[in-house]
Amino acid sequence: MKAGDVPDQACTNLRWSLALLDGLIKGGMRRLVFSPGSRSTPVVLAAQRQPQLELIPVLDERSAAFFALGLARASQRPVGLLCTSGSAPAHWLPAVIEASESGFPLVLLSADRPPELRAWGANQTIDQSRLFGVFVREFHDGGRPDDTPAGRKAMRALGCRAAAVAMGRRAGPVHINLPFPEPLVPAAGCDAKPETAATASFSPSGTLPLTPSDTLGSHPFPRGRGLILCGPGSYPDDFPEAIWRCAEDLALPVLADPLSGLRFGSASPNCIARYDSLLRNPAAAQALRPDWVLRFGRTPVSHTLTRWLRGTPSILVDPAGRWNDPTHDAFVQVEADPLTLCNWIADAGLVAEDWTWLDIWRHCEQRLDAIVEDHLREAPWCEAQLVRSLIRWLPANSALFSANSLPVRQLDTWSGTSNKPLRVFGNRGVSGIDGNLSTLAGLNDAGVPTLGLLGDLALVHDLSGFLLAPRCRLPFVVINNGGGRIFDYLPQRGLPGLETLWRTPVELELGALAGTFRLLHRPISNTTELTEALEVLSRNGPTGLIEARVDPEISEGVHLGFWQRVQQETIIPS
Ligand SMILES: Cc1ncc(C[n+]2csc(CCOP(=O)(O)OP(=O)(O)O)c2C)c(N)n1
């Protein structure tokens, strides 16, 4: 396309459909049963260009769906169904119900009108989202066709995933609704081909339900320089021991998120906690790039890490078969208990290939530890000293709960590692600043003495949590830094109205607030005061609120100065 040309929407629709079919074919689909119509034209044109796919026309959608059911049953492969918008997909319902109850892998591709036409009286247009209700294993809205590399990558991943889920442990139908804007027939110049195998190979190719007796079968363990990444998650008690053994056998670094629980209580030199800072050094980010990643848990707190890993083929491990893969880089998803997988790797007798790789990572972690020490020796009081003092003070086998926003990021940056066993909690499922004090009280009430680290807005968001706070067995620390200071580190920083529209500070008298709920209150603004307050408040129940007063500008200076220093230091050994 030349500059100034209007993009051909029909060509975009076609290329996007090609990417989806690439993924479905990679996931094992070989037949697409379709009923004729106009809106489904992009997928038909795409299927015509896929030599591996047989395209079978059946006029009546009801009959087409039952025919596909027979194909799926006999071939034990995912079979695609395609039709136009309106009443057409509704005719699939009886066969979809049968496929759901019998567990047959159908992939339902319903063409649709774009969202702006729905509920505006447009012809042949109904709300097709979740049309099959509980009778599909997953429903996906394809969204607006997107012919960028990222858009095609997402579509390819969606195709692979749909096929994998349809064939998975609970085999059954998967529905993808595909809204196509007009025009639907591309102009003569549209050059659309299936992706080459090379670019398609990093999409998920299937799920592997793994039991202790299984092996990875046709999926050989990847070669080259690897990483293990443990994100936030609830891991079994024996997991740390198993992951360290596995990492030592394979000489692999383990990047441990602060909410993985792996940073504390282990003596493993394979544990890497400083990656968020380390990867801000361009030479390190370049030299440490892995060939593959073995991923446990949810997406890590560190955006720096997620951005850096984008495009790296990964193996996803999740006991419930969740697809924690927002960058669409998984090439296989293993539905296994993490402990089982680690034990399988240990028993498989795999051996380390490259010790220098691990040595470089260990060296970098030690260098970063030293830079942190040096940087904080003279640095003014901020969250860095707060986090480090809390980790030092917490009794063995107690726990820390971190609120979202900056507290969890500061924990990520400054916690380092420690041999003292500690549990770390955070609400990272949807990363809300809501209900944090109430969750903290629940953790304590369930018998785990847990210290809280909360932002001032998170505290205000959960004022009724104060009613539960007397159940806390350890104090909770509120960082009083004048509202949502995370926005100082985000692109909103430069916008007019930052203070009133994003930071939204609240004028609070935290002492009076604590008093209202009969809680003790201690304001602190240095390490000595903090340690003293922790001692006093944990000794004399009821527990209380420690108000850590932090000057946000000074804090920002310490953080930016630290990252700048990391960026400029020589970290990678020559
Ligand atoms: C329930 C909910 N509402 C809004 C947000 C958006 N949000 C993310 S961080 C943030 C500010 C949090 O401020 P604070 O708790 O004081 O922490 P700080 O960033 O200052 O450390 C907001 C409003 C969210 N994550 N969850």
The ligand as an ORCA input file, in Angstrom:
! r2SCAN-3c Opt
* xyz 1 1
  C     -11.185     -0.528     42.433
  C     -10.162      0.262     41.670
  N     -10.453      1.523     41.302
  C      -9.516      2.243     40.613
  C      -8.304      1.701     40.292
  C      -7.316      2.529     39.476
  N      -6.134      2.899     40.302
  C      -4.988      2.204     40.209
  S      -3.800      2.778     41.196
  C      -4.782      4.003     41.792
  C      -4.241      4.971     42.823
  C      -3.882      4.289     44.112
  O      -3.364      5.185     45.049
  P      -2.758      4.713     46.421
  O      -3.504      3.552     46.966
  O      -2.667      5.910     47.301
  O      -1.301      4.172     46.049
  P      -0.030      4.978     45.455
  O      -0.065      4.820     43.991
  O      -0.033      6.380     45.888
  O       1.109      4.284     46.064
  C      -6.038      3.946     41.195
  C      -7.148      4.887     41.504
  C      -8.062      0.356     40.695
  N      -6.908     -0.289     40.420
  N      -8.980     -0.305     41.391
*
